[in-house]
């Protein structure tokens, strides 16, 4: 069967915190992929590589500046257009809303469909902080062909921004389920909690940390590991410092461990060293939220961890109350603490929820299955 070529566009390919973009590209079926990006990163961490064109390292400085000037004048990068045309691209898949808008011109000029996936900040923080994006999105929704979201909560956000409901499709982000082994039982019953992600307000990590402090104060025993780091902004650096200061102030150094940002393979191993994954996400003051759900929740579930999370965006799609885990209202530290106690006191429940979580991911969030579904979405637009 002859393969068709899709151009994936993303500002970076790929940030460690956005590894799920690469997973989607890798597991596409019956489609070849060309990645058009400003800059490639972390390629040493992957075992398969698509064709990649990156402006920053390929174009000489002068041509790159001209390419950027032309983008401002005509609405798209000429270099991306020529690469897509030369490759015979049949469809463009833009990752994040702004990339969808910036590729409308190329899709129109090549007369091919445009698919855009929204992931979070692009549907929440961005249009609220910069209202001009609301108008740009109206243009995107009018001329784009298909808009993919992680779950129904994210779909509702797009509808409120003006996207026609019949253009929205729920497409779960998959993980490579075959890379997650069965979780062995262990004799050591000290509960090990884990939070992972960027240190930004919407992750709600400070609420999880304070809930864990209450858990210890109330006689709970166990450890909490935080994997991740600030994202370079002053606000994110302040969140990191706030958490570190809190741990020091309450003398929790022996119970709380900051491990920094680590590659996906190392993070997968950490899932097996811990029992309960905590995802206390919240809506940030600037309007930013998860949009769908953190991919770390999917990964942790695939490893067989029990889950604690907030009723936020599409997190309840994976953290199903009293089935795969326990849910708390946003910013409700007492509920988070109560859930920690319940799981710490009932390791059989931890194991049962973990097995249910792993089964759910293998059924509905397997990258192989989702890759086939994504290819069919493309096919339906041709």
N, C-alpha and C positions, 0 to 999 in steps of 0.2 A: 504494500500500500504506500502511495506517495505521501510523504510528510509535507505538512504545510508549516510555514514559519510565522511565529508571533514575535513581535518586538515588545519586550518588557522594559518599561521606563521607570527609573528610580533615581533620586538624587544621589544616593550612595548605594553601592552593591558590594558588600552589605555591612551594616553596623552589626556588632554582636547582639545588640538588643533587638535587631530586626532579622534574625536568622530565618524566620518563617517565610520571608520573601524567597530566599534561596530554595527552601524546601518545596515551595510551590513550583518553581521553575524546574527543579530536578525531576519531579515526579509527573510532569505532563506526559500524556500518552498521545502518540500519533501526531504530535506537533514538535517541530524544531524551535529552539529559542535563540533569539538574539537579544542581548541585554544592552540597552543604551543608557549610559550613566555618566554623571559628571566625574565620579571617582570610584575606583574599586578599592575595597578594603578587606582584610582578613581572609583572603583567598587561600592562604596557607592552611586554613582550618577545614577546608572542604575536600571531599574525596571524588568529586565530580565537578567539572567546570563547563558552563555553557560558552558560546561565543560571546565575547564582551567587547564593546566599544566604549572607551572612556575618554571624554573630552580633555580632561586635565592633563593626562599623561601622553596623549597621542598628538594633539594639536600643538604646534608651536605657539608661543605666547601671543604673538601678533595675530595669528589666525583665530586663536581662542577668544581674544578680545573682540575681534570683528564678528565672530560667531555670536557672542553675547550681545553686541550692539544690534545685530540683525534680529535676534530673538525679541528685543524690546520693540523693534520696528514692525516686524511681521507676525510676532506671537509664537514663534517656535525656533529651535536651533536648526539652521540649515544643515549642519553636519549630521544631526540625527535624521533629517529628511533624506539626505543622500544615502546614508548607510541603510536606512529602511528600504528605500527604492531599489538599491543595488541588490539587496538580499531577497527581493521579491516578497516582502512581508505582506501577509494577508489580513493581519489584525494587529492592533496595538492594545496592550494591557498595561495601563498606568497604575502604579502603586502609590497610593495617597491621592486625595482630591486635587491638590495643586498641580501634580504632574498630569492628571487628566485634563485640566484646563489648558496647560501648556502644550498638550499634544493634539488639541482639537484641530489646529491648522494642518498638521501633518496628515492626520486621518482624512481630513477633507480633501487635501491636495492629492492624496493617493487613492481616494475613494474607497476606503476600507473602514470596517467597524472599529469603534473605540470602546474598550471595557475599562472601567475604573473601580478599583477596590478602595474603600474608605476603611481606616483602621482605628481612629480614635480622635486625636487632637484636631485632625483635619475637619471633623464634623462637629466639634464642640468648642474648643478654645479658639481656633483660628477665626471662624466667622463671627465669634463674639468679640474678640480683641480687635479684629480688623474687618469692620462691616463691609468694606469694598469686596471682600471675598463672597459675601452673600449674593452680590450682583453677578460676580464671575461664575458662581455655582449655578445660577439660573441659566446662564448661557450653556454651561457644561451639561446640565440636566436636559436642556432642550435638544442639544445636538449629539450628546453621547448616547451610545446604544444600550449599554448594560452597566449596572452598578452593583457591585458585590459587597456584602456585609457579613460579619461573623455570626450575627444572630438577629432576632426580631427587634430587640431594643435599639440596635444600631440602625435597623431599617426604619424605625419610627423617627429617629433623628433626621434621616435624609428626607423623609416625607415632610417634616416640619420645615426643612430648608427649601422645600419646593420640588423635590424629585417625584415624578410620577410613580405611584406604587407598582405599576405594571413593568417598570424598568428595573426594579430592585429584586435581587435574588440572594437568598442566604446561601453562602458557600463557606462551610467550616474550614478553618485553617488546620491542616493535618500535621501530624508528627510521624516520624519514622518508627512506627510501632514495633517493628521487628528488632529494633536496637534496644528495646526495653525488655530485660529478662524478668523471669518470675522472681518475686521477692521472697527470700528465705525467712523462715521464722527464726527468732533469736531469743536466747535465754535472758539477756540483759533487758529489763523492762523500764529503764529510765527513759522517759519520753523526750524525744529530740524534735524540736520544732524548727521549721525553716521558712524564711522569707527571702525572695529573690526578685531582683529587678532594679531599675534605675531609682536613685534616691530623689524622687520628685513627689510633690504633694499628693497627686492623685493615687499613688500607690498605698497611701495610708499607713506606711510602716511605723510612724511614730505612735499611732493608736495601737498597733500590734505590740510594739515594744512596751508601752505603758500597761497594756493588758497583761503581758507576761510578767511585769513587775508586780502587779496585783496578785497574779497567780502564785508567785514565789512568796509574797507577804502572807498569803492565806494558807501556806503550808504545802504548796505544790512543789514537786521536785522535777528537775529536767534542765535542758539547755535550749537556747535559741541561737541559731546561726543566721546572719544576714549576709547574703551574697549580692554584690552589686556595688555601685559607686555613684558619685555625682556625675552629672552630664556636662560639666564645664561651666554652667551658669552660676552666678552668685547665689541665686535662690536655692539651687540644688546643693551647692557647697554648704550653705547655711543649714539645710535640713540634715545633712550628714553630721555637721558639727553639733547640732542640737541633740541628735541621737547619741553621739559619743559622749557628750557632756552629761546626758541623763544617766548613761550606764556608769560613768565615773562617780557622779554625785550619789547614786544609790548603791555603790560598791557591788555592781553586778558583773564585774570583769570575768569572774570564773564561770558564770552562767551564760554570758552573751559573747558571741564571737563574730567579729567583722572579717570576712574573708576577701573582700574586694571583688573586682570584676574578673570572671574566669571564662574560658572557652566553653562551648556547649558540651563537649565531651566530658570535661571536668565537672560541669554542672550536673550532667546525668549521673555521674558517680556519687555526687553529693546527695541526690535524691535517695539513693539506697542507704546512705549513712544516717538518714533521718526518718521519722515516722509520720509526722503531721506537717502538711504544707499550709501556711497561713497567707491569705490574700485579702487584706482588709481595705480594699480600694475605696476611695471617696471621690466626690466631685470637688475639684479644687476651686479656690476662690476666683481664679480667672476663667472658670467655666470648663477647664480641661477635665476629661474623664477617660475611662478605658475604651469607650465607644462600644467595643465588643467585649472580649474578656482577655486577660493576659495569657499569652501563649505558655508562660511558665506554669499556669494552672493545668493546662492540657498535658504538658510534659510530666509534671509531678503526678498527675492522675495516671498517666501511662505507666509510670514506675510502680504503681500500687500503693501510693501514699494516701492516707486519709486526708481530708481537706477541711479547712475552716476558711470561710470567706464572708464578704459582705453582700448584701442584696443590692448590687450595683451593676448597671448595664447588663451584659449577658453572662455574668459570672454564674447565676443560677442555672444556666444551660448545662454546666458541667458539675458544679457543686449542688447536688440535688439533696434537699433537706432529708436527713436521717437515712439516706440511701448511700451516697458517695461521700457525704460530709455534713457539716453543720453551718448554717447561715446566721449572720447577725445583721442588725441594722447598721447603716453607715455611722461611723464614729462612736459606736456604742461599745466602749471598753469593757463594761460589766458583762455584756453578753459574750464577748470574745473570751473573757476570763472564765466564765462559766463553761464554755465549750472546751477550753483547755483542760479544766478540771475533769469534765466528763470523760474525755478521751484518755487522759493520764491515768484515770482510775479503772479503765476498762479496755485493756489491750486487745481483747477478743473483738471488741467493736472496731478498734483501729484496723485490725486485719480484715474484718468483714467489709468495712467501707472501702478500704484500699483495693480489695479484689473487685468490688463493684465498680470502682472508678476505672480500673484498668480495663475491665470488660467493656465499659461504655466507650472508652477511647478507641479500642480495637474495632468496635462496631461503627462508630460515627465520626471519628477524627483520625482515621488512618490515612497517611499521606498518599499511599498507593491508590486507595479508593477515591480520595478527594482529587487526585490528579486526573483520574478518568472522568470524574464529574466536571472538572474545569474544562477539559478538552471538549466535552459535549456542549458546554455553554458556548464555547467558541464556535463549534460546528453549526449550532443553531442560528448564529448571526451571519454566516456566510451566504 
